[in-house]
Amino acid sequence: MRKVFWEGNEAVAWGALHAGCRFFAGYPITPATTILHTMLRILPPNGGIVMQGEDEIASIGFCIGASMAGYKAMTATSGPGISLYSENISFAIACEIPLVIVDVQRLGPSTGSATRGADGDVQFIRWSNTGGFPTIVLCPTTVSDCYSLTIHAFNLAERFRCPVFIASNKEIGMTREVIDLDELEKPPLLDRMEAPKEEVYLPYRVSSDGRVPYFLPIGARGRLSRFTSSTHGEDGYITTNPEHIERQNRRLEEKLISSVDEFTFYDYFHKDNADTLVISYGITARSALEAARTLESKAQTVSLLVLKTLWPVPEKLIREKAKDYERIAVVEMNTGQYVREISRVLCRDDIISITKMNGTLITPEEIERSLSK
């Protein structure tokens, strides 16, 4: 066995390296700074580039430029930085530029509490762009998840040519755990599909899979690549043709919404004879699991569904797992941002919402009290 003592932020950095990330840019911000520190230590010796931008806007801009040139790129920040990222996130969505964005969440709003964790950015990173287009958001529960989900994030960014978020938080990012490197999930790596050389290249004509265009890096010798965030047709030129605009915008939405079942990550802890299903995500899911174990020792069994894909909402999974339960409870470290999605998907207005947003973790005891009959 090969064991290491990693915090979540370190695991993200090492996962990025394994995934083929060769460009990172960021700006120091608690509690995400140790991702920058780790990347500075491990990426240049492996042929990569690390840059500290003068601010968050420059940092994500550097990453977008690197990705346009063909690099796998990642940036990391926290809530205030995500706010500054917003315009460039929209740009990356419109231009279909692969990018991994790590949000190590802290208590908000605004500056909030830099050293206190929360999951208050969940809705913000879903609606992180003008136009309301979907994004992919993966959410780790453990340090091991930080490693594996980062690799998945790069694969998804490359596959769907889009930004992919990792919704970590301070409590996962800055907590250390013993990890057995031999037991870490290491999914096979994917790369974006490059344009066939024998074809006339149209930058936004969909590839053979019918969902995303082929990629051609800026500076490709002898071939012209084009990126534009304005409404455009297959040729990448600005257009006001409603039919062309509709086709492109529908595809930006459908390429993710229609595919979510292919990247729905979760853990499900089923208990026979349980009439209650607890749904949670992130660090709070660990308190929920402990609460479920304690309740079972008191002859009250509950099942637990831990979501690791938050957006697009894995509706099929949620309906399938919830169909046999009388009670549904959602536990989250905010004011109740995801419970609305569960209510919408299940068409139920009796969902139990267990929340907290004061800079402290939801304890197993608090969950037990809310679920005790």
C-alpha positions in Angstrom: 0.0 0.0 0.0 1.1 3.5 -0.8 -0.4 6.0 1.6 -0.3 9.8 1.7 -1.7 12.3 4.1 -3.5 14.7 1.8 -5.9 17.6 2.3 -8.7 17.9 -0.3 -7.0 20.8 -2.1 -3.8 18.7 -2.6 -5.9 15.8 -3.9 -7.5 18.1 -6.5 -4.0 19.2 -7.7 -2.7 15.7 -8.0 -5.9 14.6 -9.7 -5.5 17.4 -12.2 -1.9 16.4 -12.9 -3.0 12.8 -13.5 -5.8 14.0 -15.8 -3.2 15.7 -18.0 -3.6 19.3 -16.8 -0.6 21.3 -17.9 -1.8 24.8 -17.3 -3.0 26.4 -14.0 -3.6 30.0 -13.1 -5.1 31.4 -10.0 -5.1 34.2 -7.4 -4.5 33.5 -3.7 -7.8 33.3 -1.8 -8.7 31.4 1.4 -9.6 28.5 1.4 -8.4 27.6 -2.2 -4.8 28.9 -2.0 -3.2 25.5 -1.3 -4.3 24.3 -4.7 -2.2 27.1 -6.2 0.7 26.2 -3.8 0.5 22.5 -4.7 0.3 23.2 -8.5 3.4 25.4 -8.2 5.2 22.5 -6.6 4.1 19.6 -8.9 3.2 21.1 -12.3 6.4 22.7 -13.6 8.6 19.6 -12.9 6.1 17.7 -15.1 6.2 20.1 -18.1 3.3 22.3 -17.0 2.9 26.0 -16.5 1.6 27.8 -13.4 0.8 31.5 -13.3 -0.5 33.8 -10.5 -2.7 36.4 -12.1 -2.9 39.9 -10.8 -6.5 39.1 -9.9 -9.2 36.5 -10.5 -10.4 37.9 -13.8 -6.9 37.7 -15.3 -6.4 34.2 -13.9 -9.4 32.6 -15.6 -8.6 34.6 -18.7 -5.1 33.0 -18.8 -6.8 29.6 -18.5 -9.2 30.2 -21.3 -6.3 31.3 -23.6 -4.3 28.2 -22.7 -7.3 26.0 -23.4 -7.8 27.7 -26.8 -4.2 26.8 -27.6 -4.9 23.1 -26.7 -3.8 22.8 -23.1 -5.9 21.1 -20.4 -6.4 24.0 -18.0 -7.7 24.5 -14.5 -8.2 27.4 -12.1 -9.3 27.5 -8.5 -10.9 30.2 -6.2 -13.6 30.7 -3.6 -16.9 32.6 -3.6 -15.7 36.2 -4.2 -13.5 35.0 -7.0 -16.3 33.0 -8.6 -18.2 36.3 -8.8 -15.4 37.8 -10.7 -15.1 34.8 -13.0 -18.7 35.1 -14.2 -18.1 37.0 -17.5 -15.3 34.7 -18.6 -17.4 31.6 -17.6 -20.1 32.9 -20.1 -17.3 33.4 -22.7 -16.1 29.8 -22.2 -19.7 28.4 -22.5 -20.4 30.4 -25.7 -17.1 29.5 -27.3 -17.2 25.9 -26.1 -13.8 26.1 -24.4 -12.9 23.2 -22.1 -12.0 24.3 -18.6 -12.1 23.0 -15.0 -13.0 25.5 -12.3 -12.6 24.6 -8.6 -14.8 26.5 -6.1 -13.6 25.9 -2.6 -16.6 27.4 -1.0 -16.6 29.5 2.1 -19.3 31.2 4.1 -20.9 34.1 2.3 -22.4 36.4 1.3 -19.6 38.6 -0.2 -16.4 38.4 1.8 -18.3 36.5 4.5 -16.0 34.3 6.7 -12.9 33.3 4.9 -12.1 30.5 7.3 -15.6 29.0 7.6 -17.1 26.5 5.2 -20.5 26.4 3.5 -22.2 25.2 0.4 -23.8 28.5 -0.4 -22.5 28.8 -4.0 -24.5 25.8 -5.3 -27.1 27.9 -7.1 -24.6 30.5 -8.1 -22.4 28.2 -10.0 -25.4 26.6 -11.7 -26.5 30.0 -12.9 -23.0 31.3 -13.4 -23.5 32.8 -16.9 -25.6 35.2 -18.9 -28.3 33.3 -20.8 -28.9 30.6 -18.2 -27.1 27.8 -20.0 -26.4 24.6 -18.0 -23.1 23.8 -16.5 -21.7 20.6 -15.1 -21.0 20.7 -11.3 -19.4 17.8 -9.5 -19.3 17.7 -5.7 -16.8 15.7 -3.6 -17.6 14.3 -0.2 -14.1 13.0 0.7 -10.5 13.7 -0.1 -10.5 10.6 -2.3 -13.4 12.2 -4.2 -11.4 15.3 -4.7 -8.8 13.3 -6.6 -11.2 11.2 -8.7 -13.8 13.8 -9.5 -11.1 16.1 -10.7 -10.1 13.6 -13.3 -13.8 13.1 -14.2 -14.1 16.9 -14.5 -11.3 17.1 -17.0 -12.8 14.2 -19.0 -16.2 15.9 -19.1 -14.7 19.3 -20.0 -12.8 17.7 -22.9 -15.7 15.6 -24.0 -18.4 18.3 -24.0 -16.1 21.3 -24.6 -17.4 23.3 -21.6 -16.5 24.6 -18.2 -16.9 22.0 -15.4 -17.1 23.0 -11.8 -15.8 21.2 -8.7 -18.0 22.3 -5.8 -15.6 21.7 -2.9 -15.7 23.7 0.3 -13.3 24.7 3.1 -14.1 21.7 5.3 -13.1 19.2 2.5 -10.4 21.4 0.9 -8.4 22.0 4.1 -9.0 18.7 6.0 -6.4 16.0 5.8 -7.1 12.3 5.4 -5.0 9.2 5.0 -5.3 8.1 1.4 -4.2 4.8 -0.1 -3.0 5.7 -3.6 -3.6 2.2 -4.9 -7.3 2.4 -4.1 -8.0 5.7 -5.7 -10.3 5.6 -8.7 -8.4 6.6 -11.8 -10.8 6.8 -14.7 -9.4 6.4 -18.2 -8.4 9.8 -19.7 -10.3 11.6 -22.5 -9.1 14.3 -24.9 -11.1 16.7 -27.0 -11.7 15.6 -30.5 -9.4 17.4 -33.0 -10.7 18.3 -36.4 -9.9 15.7 -39.1 -7.2 17.1 -41.4 -9.0 16.1 -44.6 -12.1 18.1 -44.0 -12.9 21.8 -44.4 -12.9 23.1 -40.9 -16.0 24.9 -39.6 -15.4 25.7 -35.9 -19.0 25.1 -34.7 -20.1 22.3 -37.0 -20.9 19.3 -34.7 -18.7 16.2 -34.9 -19.8 12.7 -35.6 -21.3 12.3 -32.1 -23.8 15.1 -32.9 -23.2 17.0 -29.7 -20.0 19.0 -29.9 -17.8 20.5 -32.6 -14.3 19.3 -33.4 -11.5 21.3 -31.9 -8.7 23.1 -33.6 -6.2 25.0 -31.4 -5.3 28.6 -32.1 -2.1 28.7 -34.1 -2.6 25.4 -35.8 -0.3 25.6 -38.8 -2.0 26.0 -42.1 -5.5 26.0 -40.7 -7.6 28.9 -39.4 -9.4 28.4 -36.0 -12.0 30.8 -34.8 -13.6 31.4 -31.4 -16.4 33.9 -30.8 -18.7 34.5 -27.9 -21.2 36.4 -30.1 -24.2 34.5 -31.6 -22.7 32.5 -34.4 -23.4 29.9 -37.0 -21.3 26.8 -37.8 -18.7 28.9 -39.5 -18.0 30.9 -36.4 -19.0 34.2 -37.9 -21.5 36.5 -36.1 -25.1 36.0 -37.2 -28.5 37.4 -36.5 -30.3 34.5 -38.3 -32.9 33.2 -35.8 -32.7 29.7 -37.1 -28.9 29.5 -36.8 -29.0 31.1 -33.3 -31.7 28.7 -32.1 -29.9 25.7 -33.4 -26.6 26.6 -31.7 -28.2 27.6 -28.4 -30.4 24.6 -28.2 -27.3 22.4 -28.7 -25.4 24.2 -25.9 -28.2 23.2 -23.6 -29.1 19.7 -24.9 -25.5 18.4 -25.1 -25.4 18.4 -21.3 -29.1 18.0 -20.3 -29.5 15.0 -22.5 -26.3 13.3 -21.3 -26.5 13.8 -17.5 -27.2 10.1 -16.9 -23.8 9.3 -18.4 -22.0 11.3 -15.7 -24.3 10.9 -12.7 -21.9 10.1 -9.8 -23.4 9.1 -6.4 -23.3 6.8 -3.4 -26.4 5.1 -2.2 -26.7 3.5 1.3 -29.9 1.4 1.2 -31.5 0.0 4.2 -34.3 -2.6 4.1 -37.5 -1.5 5.7 -36.5 2.1 5.8 -39.3 4.6 5.1 -37.1 7.7 5.0 -34.5 8.7 2.4 -32.0 11.3 3.3 -30.4 13.2 0.3 -27.2 15.1 0.9 -24.0 16.2 -0.8 -20.5 17.5 0.1 -19.1 17.4 3.6 -22.6 17.3 5.1 -23.2 13.8 3.6 -20.7 12.5 6.1 -22.7 13.8 9.0 -25.8 12.3 7.4 -24.1 8.9 7.1 -23.1 9.0 10.8 -26.7 10.0 11.8 -28.1 7.1 9.8 -25.8 4.7 11.6 -26.9 6.1 15.0 -30.6 6.0 14.2 -30.2 2.4 13.1 -28.8 1.5 16.5 -32.0 3.0 17.9 -34.2 0.8 15.7 -35.0 3.6 13.2 -33.6 2.9 9.8 -33.0 5.5 7.1 -31.4 5.2 3.7 -29.0 7.8 2.3 -28.4 9.1 -1.2 -25.2 11.1 -1.6 -25.2 13.2 -4.8 -21.8 13.9 -6.4 -23.3 15.3 -9.6 -25.3 18.3 -8.7 -25.9 20.0 -12.1 -27.5 19.2 -14.4 -29.8 17.7 -11.9 -29.7 13.8 -12.1 -33.5 13.6 -12.2 -33.7 10.0 -13.3 -31.5 8.9 -10.4 -33.5 10.9 -7.8 -36.8 9.6 -9.0 -35.6 6.0 -9.0 -34.1 6.1 -5.6 -36.9 8.1 -3.9 -39.9 6.3 -5.3 -40.3 3.8 -2.4 -39.9 6.2 0.5 -42.7 7.9 2.5 -40.4 10.6 3.8 -37.7 12.5 2.0 -35.2 14.8 3.8 -32.5 17.0 2.2 -29.5 18.0 4.4 -27.3 20.8 3.1 -24.9 23.4 4.4 -26.8 26.5 3.2 -30.2 28.1 3.5 -31.9 25.4 1.4 -30.7 25.7 -2.2 -30.9 22.2 -3.5 -34.1 21.1 -1.7 -36.1 23.1 -4.2 -34.7 20.9 -7.0 -35.7 17.7 -5.1 -39.2 19.1 -4.6 -39.5 20.0 -8.2 -38.2 16.6 -9.5 -40.4 14.5 -7.1 -43.4 16.9 -7.3 -43.7 16.9 -3.5 -44.2 19.8 -1.1 -43.5 17.8 2.0 -39.7 17.5 1.8 -38.0 17.8 5.1 -35.3 20.5 4.8 -32.4 20.4 7.2 -30.0 23.4 6.8 -27.4 25.5 8.5 -25.4 28.4 7.4 -23.5 29.9 10.3 -20.0 28.7 9.7 -20.3 25.5 11.6 -20.9 22.0 10.3 -24.3 20.3 10.6 -23.8 17.7 13.2 -25.1 14.1 13.1 -27.0 14.9 16.3 -28.9 17.8 14.6 -29.8 15.5 11.7 -31.0 12.8 14.2 -33.2 15.2 16.0 -34.8 16.3 12.8 -35.5 12.8 11.7 -36.5 11.2 15.0 -40.1 10.2 15.0 
